[in-house]
Amino acid sequence: SMYWPVCLEWAPAAYRNHAYTEVWRAPVDNLAAAALVGTTPADIYADPAQRDSTYYYWIRFVSLAGVRGPFNSQSGTMARTAK
């Protein structure tokens, strides 16, 4: 099966002891249905998504002390991949 990466970008964390960002995904716009799909120390993430699909994404920052910040929004950011 072919994958079509969804590229996500966000503004850098505005605090000093940032460790990484969690990327969460769901097939519906409901944070309760989201699963952690990856982490990155960068401000960009490429998610290997399925063709002809719609996904919703959320991110949250994690500090070096392991403290998880709030999600970026209650509403997901929608991405639709090519057919």
Chimera marker file (.cmm) of the C-alpha trace (Angstrom):
<marker_set name="trace">
<marker id="1" x="0.000" y="0.000" z="0.000" r="1" g="1" b="0" radius="0.5"/>
<marker id="2" x="1.186" y="3.497" z="-0.795" r="1" g="1" b="0" radius="0.5"/>
<marker id="3" x="1.628" y="6.108" z="1.870" r="1" g="1" b="0" radius="0.5"/>
<marker id="4" x="1.183" y="9.849" z="1.440" r="1" g="1" b="0" radius="0.5"/>
<marker id="5" x="2.948" y="11.709" z="4.220" r="1" g="1" b="0" radius="0.5"/>
<marker id="6" x="1.020" y="14.467" z="5.926" r="1" g="1" b="0" radius="0.5"/>
<marker id="7" x="3.518" y="17.206" z="6.810" r="1" g="1" b="0" radius="0.5"/>
<marker id="8" x="2.693" y="19.149" z="9.958" r="1" g="1" b="0" radius="0.5"/>
<marker id="9" x="4.464" y="22.338" z="11.040" r="1" g="1" b="0" radius="0.5"/>
<marker id="10" x="4.007" y="24.549" z="14.085" r="1" g="1" b="0" radius="0.5"/>
<marker id="11" x="5.570" y="27.521" z="15.840" r="1" g="1" b="0" radius="0.5"/>
<marker id="12" x="8.479" y="26.617" z="18.126" r="1" g="1" b="0" radius="0.5"/>
<marker id="13" x="7.809" y="26.193" z="21.830" r="1" g="1" b="0" radius="0.5"/>
<marker id="14" x="8.154" y="29.529" z="23.624" r="1" g="1" b="0" radius="0.5"/>
<marker id="15" x="9.788" y="28.202" z="26.786" r="1" g="1" b="0" radius="0.5"/>
<marker id="16" x="13.365" y="27.267" z="27.573" r="1" g="1" b="0" radius="0.5"/>
<marker id="17" x="13.385" y="23.596" z="28.600" r="1" g="1" b="0" radius="0.5"/>
<marker id="18" x="11.437" y="22.158" z="25.657" r="1" g="1" b="0" radius="0.5"/>
<marker id="19" x="12.249" y="18.496" z="24.998" r="1" g="1" b="0" radius="0.5"/>
<marker id="20" x="9.910" y="17.325" z="22.228" r="1" g="1" b="0" radius="0.5"/>
<marker id="21" x="6.439" y="17.576" z="20.750" r="1" g="1" b="0" radius="0.5"/>
<marker id="22" x="3.832" y="14.807" z="20.784" r="1" g="1" b="0" radius="0.5"/>
<marker id="23" x="1.739" y="14.362" z="17.621" r="1" g="1" b="0" radius="0.5"/>
<marker id="24" x="-1.735" y="12.847" z="18.058" r="1" g="1" b="0" radius="0.5"/>
<marker id="25" x="-4.100" y="11.674" z="15.302" r="1" g="1" b="0" radius="0.5"/>
<marker id="26" x="-7.714" y="10.538" z="14.995" r="1" g="1" b="0" radius="0.5"/>
<marker id="27" x="-9.996" y="9.604" z="12.076" r="1" g="1" b="0" radius="0.5"/>
<marker id="28" x="-12.635" y="11.969" z="13.511" r="1" g="1" b="0" radius="0.5"/>
<marker id="29" x="-12.470" y="15.475" z="14.997" r="1" g="1" b="0" radius="0.5"/>
<marker id="30" x="-12.566" y="14.239" z="18.583" r="1" g="1" b="0" radius="0.5"/>
<marker id="31" x="-9.530" y="14.526" z="20.840" r="1" g="1" b="0" radius="0.5"/>
<marker id="32" x="-10.817" y="11.647" z="22.998" r="1" g="1" b="0" radius="0.5"/>
<marker id="33" x="-10.445" y="9.352" z="19.959" r="1" g="1" b="0" radius="0.5"/>
<marker id="34" x="-6.874" y="10.461" z="19.195" r="1" g="1" b="0" radius="0.5"/>
<marker id="35" x="-3.816" y="8.249" z="19.563" r="1" g="1" b="0" radius="0.5"/>
<marker id="36" x="-0.175" y="9.258" z="19.894" r="1" g="1" b="0" radius="0.5"/>
<marker id="37" x="1.452" y="8.637" z="16.494" r="1" g="1" b="0" radius="0.5"/>
<marker id="38" x="4.886" y="10.092" z="17.099" r="1" g="1" b="0" radius="0.5"/>
<marker id="39" x="7.188" y="12.534" z="18.804" r="1" g="1" b="0" radius="0.5"/>
<marker id="40" x="9.774" y="14.946" z="17.440" r="1" g="1" b="0" radius="0.5"/>
<marker id="41" x="12.289" y="17.438" z="18.817" r="1" g="1" b="0" radius="0.5"/>
<marker id="42" x="11.745" y="19.509" z="15.653" r="1" g="1" b="0" radius="0.5"/>
<marker id="43" x="8.915" y="21.906" z="14.717" r="1" g="1" b="0" radius="0.5"/>
<marker id="44" x="7.822" y="19.675" z="11.836" r="1" g="1" b="0" radius="0.5"/>
<marker id="45" x="6.560" y="16.101" z="11.562" r="1" g="1" b="0" radius="0.5"/>
<marker id="46" x="5.776" y="13.850" z="8.590" r="1" g="1" b="0" radius="0.5"/>
<marker id="47" x="3.064" y="11.287" z="9.289" r="1" g="1" b="0" radius="0.5"/>
<marker id="48" x="2.935" y="8.317" z="6.869" r="1" g="1" b="0" radius="0.5"/>
<marker id="49" x="-0.804" y="8.404" z="6.212" r="1" g="1" b="0" radius="0.5"/>
<marker id="50" x="-2.970" y="6.179" z="4.037" r="1" g="1" b="0" radius="0.5"/>
<marker id="51" x="-4.175" y="7.298" z="0.613" r="1" g="1" b="0" radius="0.5"/>
<marker id="52" x="-7.655" y="8.784" z="0.228" r="1" g="1" b="0" radius="0.5"/>
<marker id="53" x="-8.115" y="9.373" z="3.944" r="1" g="1" b="0" radius="0.5"/>
<marker id="54" x="-9.041" y="12.176" z="6.298" r="1" g="1" b="0" radius="0.5"/>
<marker id="55" x="-7.238" y="12.642" z="9.599" r="1" g="1" b="0" radius="0.5"/>
<marker id="56" x="-7.331" y="15.133" z="12.447" r="1" g="1" b="0" radius="0.5"/>
<marker id="57" x="-4.194" y="16.135" z="14.323" r="1" g="1" b="0" radius="0.5"/>
<marker id="58" x="-3.274" y="17.672" z="17.657" r="1" g="1" b="0" radius="0.5"/>
<marker id="59" x="0.092" y="18.478" z="19.190" r="1" g="1" b="0" radius="0.5"/>
<marker id="60" x="1.347" y="19.172" z="22.694" r="1" g="1" b="0" radius="0.5"/>
<marker id="61" x="4.756" y="20.160" z="24.017" r="1" g="1" b="0" radius="0.5"/>
<marker id="62" x="6.697" y="18.162" z="26.604" r="1" g="1" b="0" radius="0.5"/>
<marker id="63" x="9.422" y="19.706" z="28.762" r="1" g="1" b="0" radius="0.5"/>
<marker id="64" x="12.772" y="18.211" z="29.730" r="1" g="1" b="0" radius="0.5"/>
<marker id="65" x="11.213" y="17.519" z="33.147" r="1" g="1" b="0" radius="0.5"/>
<marker id="66" x="8.515" y="15.407" z="31.437" r="1" g="1" b="0" radius="0.5"/>
<marker id="67" x="5.719" y="17.907" z="32.010" r="1" g="1" b="0" radius="0.5"/>
<marker id="68" x="3.104" y="17.718" z="29.241" r="1" g="1" b="0" radius="0.5"/>
<marker id="69" x="1.516" y="20.981" z="28.195" r="1" g="1" b="0" radius="0.5"/>
<marker id="70" x="-2.047" y="21.446" z="26.957" r="1" g="1" b="0" radius="0.5"/>
<marker id="71" x="-3.068" y="20.323" z="23.483" r="1" g="1" b="0" radius="0.5"/>
<marker id="72" x="-2.890" y="23.055" z="20.858" r="1" g="1" b="0" radius="0.5"/>
<marker id="73" x="-6.685" y="23.044" z="20.497" r="1" g="1" b="0" radius="0.5"/>
<marker id="74" x="-9.785" y="21.034" z="21.326" r="1" g="1" b="0" radius="0.5"/>
<marker id="75" x="-10.525" y="20.966" z="17.594" r="1" g="1" b="0" radius="0.5"/>
<marker id="76" x="-8.283" y="18.895" z="15.371" r="1" g="1" b="0" radius="0.5"/>
<marker id="77" x="-6.395" y="20.195" z="12.357" r="1" g="1" b="0" radius="0.5"/>
<marker id="78" x="-7.806" y="18.349" z="9.353" r="1" g="1" b="0" radius="0.5"/>
<marker id="79" x="-5.672" y="16.772" z="6.629" r="1" g="1" b="0" radius="0.5"/>
<marker id="80" x="-6.989" y="14.907" z="3.586" r="1" g="1" b="0" radius="0.5"/>
<marker id="81" x="-4.650" y="12.721" z="1.533" r="1" g="1" b="0" radius="0.5"/>
<marker id="82" x="-4.709" y="12.201" z="-2.221" r="1" g="1" b="0" radius="0.5"/>
<marker id="83" x="-6.778" y="9.487" z="-3.877" r="1" g="1" b="0" radius="0.5"/>
<link id1="1" id2="2" r="1" g="1" b="0" radius="0.2"/>
<link id1="2" id2="3" r="1" g="1" b="0" radius="0.2"/>
<link id1="3" id2="4" r="1" g="1" b="0" radius="0.2"/>
<link id1="4" id2="5" r="1" g="1" b="0" radius="0.2"/>
<link id1="5" id2="6" r="1" g="1" b="0" radius="0.2"/>
<link id1="6" id2="7" r="1" g="1" b="0" radius="0.2"/>
<link id1="7" id2="8" r="1" g="1" b="0" radius="0.2"/>
<link id1="8" id2="9" r="1" g="1" b="0" radius="0.2"/>
<link id1="9" id2="10" r="1" g="1" b="0" radius="0.2"/>
<link id1="10" id2="11" r="1" g="1" b="0" radius="0.2"/>
<link id1="11" id2="12" r="1" g="1" b="0" radius="0.2"/>
<link id1="12" id2="13" r="1" g="1" b="0" radius="0.2"/>
<link id1="13" id2="14" r="1" g="1" b="0" radius="0.2"/>
<link id1="14" id2="15" r="1" g="1" b="0" radius="0.2"/>
<link id1="15" id2="16" r="1" g="1" b="0" radius="0.2"/>
<link id1="16" id2="17" r="1" g="1" b="0" radius="0.2"/>
<link id1="17" id2="18" r="1" g="1" b="0" radius="0.2"/>
<link id1="18" id2="19" r="1" g="1" b="0" radius="0.2"/>
<link id1="19" id2="20" r="1" g="1" b="0" radius="0.2"/>
<link id1="20" id2="21" r="1" g="1" b="0" radius="0.2"/>
<link id1="21" id2="22" r="1" g="1" b="0" radius="0.2"/>
<link id1="22" id2="23" r="1" g="1" b="0" radius="0.2"/>
<link id1="23" id2="24" r="1" g="1" b="0" radius="0.2"/>
<link id1="24" id2="25" r="1" g="1" b="0" radius="0.2"/>
<link id1="25" id2="26" r="1" g="1" b="0" radius="0.2"/>
<link id1="26" id2="27" r="1" g="1" b="0" radius="0.2"/>
<link id1="27" id2="28" r="1" g="1" b="0" radius="0.2"/>
<link id1="28" id2="29" r="1" g="1" b="0" radius="0.2"/>
<link id1="29" id2="30" r="1" g="1" b="0" radius="0.2"/>
<link id1="30" id2="31" r="1" g="1" b="0" radius="0.2"/>
<link id1="31" id2="32" r="1" g="1" b="0" radius="0.2"/>
<link id1="32" id2="33" r="1" g="1" b="0" radius="0.2"/>
<link id1="33" id2="34" r="1" g="1" b="0" radius="0.2"/>
<link id1="34" id2="35" r="1" g="1" b="0" radius="0.2"/>
<link id1="35" id2="36" r="1" g="1" b="0" radius="0.2"/>
<link id1="36" id2="37" r="1" g="1" b="0" radius="0.2"/>
<link id1="37" id2="38" r="1" g="1" b="0" radius="0.2"/>
<link id1="38" id2="39" r="1" g="1" b="0" radius="0.2"/>
<link id1="39" id2="40" r="1" g="1" b="0" radius="0.2"/>
<link id1="40" id2="41" r="1" g="1" b="0" radius="0.2"/>
<link id1="41" id2="42" r="1" g="1" b="0" radius="0.2"/>
<link id1="42" id2="43" r="1" g="1" b="0" radius="0.2"/>
<link id1="43" id2="44" r="1" g="1" b="0" radius="0.2"/>
<link id1="44" id2="45" r="1" g="1" b="0" radius="0.2"/>
<link id1="45" id2="46" r="1" g="1" b="0" radius="0.2"/>
<link id1="46" id2="47" r="1" g="1" b="0" radius="0.2"/>
<link id1="47" id2="48" r="1" g="1" b="0" radius="0.2"/>
<link id1="48" id2="49" r="1" g="1" b="0" radius="0.2"/>
<link id1="49" id2="50" r="1" g="1" b="0" radius="0.2"/>
<link id1="50" id2="51" r="1" g="1" b="0" radius="0.2"/>
<link id1="51" id2="52" r="1" g="1" b="0" radius="0.2"/>
<link id1="52" id2="53" r="1" g="1" b="0" radius="0.2"/>
<link id1="53" id2="54" r="1" g="1" b="0" radius="0.2"/>
<link id1="54" id2="55" r="1" g="1" b="0" radius="0.2"/>
<link id1="55" id2="56" r="1" g="1" b="0" radius="0.2"/>
<link id1="56" id2="57" r="1" g="1" b="0" radius="0.2"/>
<link id1="57" id2="58" r="1" g="1" b="0" radius="0.2"/>
<link id1="58" id2="59" r="1" g="1" b="0" radius="0.2"/>
<link id1="59" id2="60" r="1" g="1" b="0" radius="0.2"/>
<link id1="60" id2="61" r="1" g="1" b="0" radius="0.2"/>
<link id1="61" id2="62" r="1" g="1" b="0" radius="0.2"/>
<link id1="62" id2="63" r="1" g="1" b="0" radius="0.2"/>
<link id1="63" id2="64" r="1" g="1" b="0" radius="0.2"/>
<link id1="64" id2="65" r="1" g="1" b="0" radius="0.2"/>
<link id1="65" id2="66" r="1" g="1" b="0" radius="0.2"/>
<link id1="66" id2="67" r="1" g="1" b="0" radius="0.2"/>
<link id1="67" id2="68" r="1" g="1" b="0" radius="0.2"/>
<link id1="68" id2="69" r="1" g="1" b="0" radius="0.2"/>
<link id1="69" id2="70" r="1" g="1" b="0" radius="0.2"/>
<link id1="70" id2="71" r="1" g="1" b="0" radius="0.2"/>
<link id1="71" id2="72" r="1" g="1" b="0" radius="0.2"/>
<link id1="72" id2="73" r="1" g="1" b="0" radius="0.2"/>
<link id1="73" id2="74" r="1" g="1" b="0" radius="0.2"/>
<link id1="74" id2="75" r="1" g="1" b="0" radius="0.2"/>
<link id1="75" id2="76" r="1" g="1" b="0" radius="0.2"/>
<link id1="76" id2="77" r="1" g="1" b="0" radius="0.2"/>
<link id1="77" id2="78" r="1" g="1" b="0" radius="0.2"/>
<link id1="78" id2="79" r="1" g="1" b="0" radius="0.2"/>
<link id1="79" id2="80" r="1" g="1" b="0" radius="0.2"/>
<link id1="80" id2="81" r="1" g="1" b="0" radius="0.2"/>
<link id1="81" id2="82" r="1" g="1" b="0" radius="0.2"/>
<link id1="82" id2="83" r="1" g="1" b="0" radius="0.2"/>
</marker_set>
